């Protein structure tokens, strides 16, 4: 987990250094369309996702399979597993395609889940696990995990606030403009029809 967080941090840091405030939810969205190296990076990213995406369904598939495997004939076990995995992949891709600006929701999910699952929960679990076994000299494990927990809560609230603000700004303005324009048009039509009568 430390390596993954480190890699994400490095890519995010250099992406921000290169693109500044114009950086998008995924750095690959900022890459130029006309450069061969940028296009090859996008293709490699797509291939990596294609070949590893279904691996992420291992745990949910195990949970589902334990509940239904005894209801299905052994003859159809393989085809059923393949069908469930395929439906899960297509369903999640369809859900992602349904959101026009997925990067806003990705940043919200990252703010919530990285800070809680990646930082807060491991710190709490380690503290609970070592509580009776000893927390080290001067309770250094408790201090370390308290610091990590505070940082994760700061990241959770700050990241969620920024993401939710971005979502509200992105989706609120056009809806409000359309609503106001539609209302004003109806009022104008009503006034014109009233004046004509």
C-alpha positions in Angstrom: 0.0 0.0 0.0 2.9 2.3 0.8 4.3 1.8 -2.7 1.0 2.5 -4.4 0.4 5.7 -2.3 4.0 6.8 -3.1 3.5 6.2 -6.8 0.2 8.1 -6.8 1.8 10.9 -4.9 4.7 11.2 -7.3 2.5 11.1 -10.4 0.1 13.7 -8.8 3.0 15.9 -7.8 4.6 16.0 -11.2 1.3 16.3 -12.9 0.5 19.3 -10.9 4.0 20.8 -11.5 3.5 20.3 -15.2 -0.1 21.4 -15.7 -0.8 23.6 -12.7 -4.4 24.3 -11.9 -5.4 22.9 -15.3 -4.6 19.4 -14.2 -7.6 17.1 -14.6 -8.8 14.1 -12.5 -6.5 11.7 -14.3 -3.1 13.1 -15.6 -3.6 11.1 -18.8 -6.5 13.4 -19.7 -4.0 16.3 -19.9 -1.6 14.6 -22.3 -1.6 16.1 -25.8 -3.6 14.4 -28.5 -1.1 14.8 -31.3 2.1 13.4 -29.7 3.0 9.8 -30.3 4.5 9.2 -26.8 1.4 10.6 -25.1 -0.9 8.4 -27.2 1.2 5.3 -26.4 1.0 6.1 -22.7 -2.8 6.3 -23.0 -2.9 3.0 -24.9 -0.6 1.3 -22.3 -2.9 2.6 -19.5 -6.0 1.2 -21.3 -4.3 -2.2 -21.8 -3.3 -2.3 -18.1 -6.8 -1.6 -17.1 -8.2 -4.1 -19.6 -6.0 -6.9 -18.3 -6.3 -6.2 -14.6 -9.7 -4.8 -14.0 -11.5 -8.1 -13.6 -9.0 -9.1 -10.9 -10.5 -6.5 -8.7 -13.7 -8.6 -8.6 -11.9 -11.5 -6.8 -13.2 -10.7 -3.3 -16.8 -9.8 -4.3 -16.9 -12.8 -6.6 -15.8 -15.1 -3.7 -18.6 -13.7 -1.5 -21.2 -14.1 -4.3 -20.0 -17.6 -5.2 -20.2 -18.9 -1.6 -23.9 -17.9 -1.6 -24.9 -19.4 -4.9 -22.5 -22.3 -5.9 -24.6 -24.9 -4.1 -27.7 -23.8 -6.2 -26.0 -24.4 -9.5 -25.1 -27.7 -11.1 -21.4 -28.5 -11.2 -21.6 -28.7 -14.9 -22.4 -25.0 -15.2 -20.0 -23.6 -12.5 -17.4 -22.2 -15.0 -20.0 -20.6 -17.3 -21.8 -19.1 -14.3 -18.6 -17.6 -12.9 -17.6 -16.1 -16.2 -21.1 -14.7 -16.7 -21.1 -13.1 -13.2 -17.7 -11.6 -13.7 -18.6 -10.3 -17.2 -21.9 -8.8 -15.9 -20.0 -7.1 -13.1 -17.4 -5.6 -15.5 -20.0 -4.4 -18.0 -22.2 -3.1 -15.2 -19.4 -1.0 -13.6 -18.3 0.3 -17.1 -21.9 1.3 -17.9 -22.2 3.0 -14.5 -19.0 4.9 -15.3 -20.2 5.8 -18.8 -23.4 7.2 -17.3 -21.5 10.0 -15.5 -20.5 12.8 -17.9 -17.7 14.1 -15.7 -16.4 11.0 -14.0 -13.3 12.7 -12.7 -15.2 14.7 -10.1 -16.7 11.5 -8.7 -13.3 9.8 -8.9 -11.8 12.5 -6.8 -14.6 12.2 -4.2 -14.1 8.4 -4.0 -10.4 8.9 -3.7 -10.8 11.4 -0.9 -13.2 9.2 1.0 -11.7 5.7 0.5 -8.0 6.4 0.3 -8.0 8.4 3.6 -10.2 5.9 5.4 -9.2 2.5 4.0 -5.6 3.4 3.2 -4.7 5.4 6.3 -7.3 5.5 9.1 -8.3 1.9 9.3 -4.8 0.4 9.2 -3.7 2.8 12.0 -6.8 1.9 14.2 -6.3 -1.9 13.5 -2.6 -1.7 14.4 -3.4 0.2 17.6 -6.1 -2.3 18.7 -3.9 -5.2 17.8 -0.9 -4.0 19.8 -2.9 -2.5 22.7 -2.4 -5.4 25.1 1.0 -6.5 23.6 2.6 -3.1 24.2 2.8 0.1 22.2 6.6 0.4 22.3 8.8 2.7 24.3 7.0 5.9 25.2 3.9 4.5 23.4 5.4 5.5 20.1 3.0 3.3 18.1 0.1 5.1 19.7 1.6 8.5 18.9 2.4 7.4 15.3 -1.0 6.0 14.7 -2.7 9.0 16.3 -0.8 11.3 13.9 -1.7 9.1 10.9 -5.4 9.1 12.0 -5.5 12.9 12.4 -3.8 13.3 8.9 -6.3 10.9 7.4 -9.3 12.7 8.9 -7.9 16.1 7.6 -7.4 14.5 4.2 -10.9 13.0 4.3 -12.7 16.3 5.2 -10.5 18.5 3.0 -10.7 16.2 0.0 -14.4 15.6 0.4 -15.1 19.3 0.7 -13.1 20.2 -2.4 -14.6 17.4 -4.4 -18.2 18.2 -3.3 -17.6 21.9 -4.0 -16.4 21.0 -7.5 -19.4 18.8 -8.2 -21.8 21.5 -7.0 -20.1 24.1 -9.1 -20.0 21.9 -12.2 -23.6 20.7 -12.1 -25.3 23.6 -10.3 -24.6 26.5 -12.8 -26.0 25.0 -16.0 -29.1 23.6 -14.2 -29.8 27.0 -12.6 -29.2 28.8 -15.9 -31.5 26.4 -17.8 -34.1 26.7 -15.1 -34.0 30.5 -15.1 -33.9 30.7 -18.9 -36.8 28.3 -19.2 -38.8 30.2 -16.5 -38.1 33.5 -18.2 -39.1 32.1 -21.6 -42.4 30.9 -20.2 -43.0 34.2 -18.5 -42.3 36.0 -21.8 -44.6 33.7 -23.7 -47.3 34.2 -21.1 -47.0 37.9 -21.3 -47.0 38.0 -25.1 -50.1 35.7 -25.2 -51.8 37.9 -22.6 -51.0 41.1 -24.5 -52.3 39.6 -27.8 -55.6 38.6 -26.2 
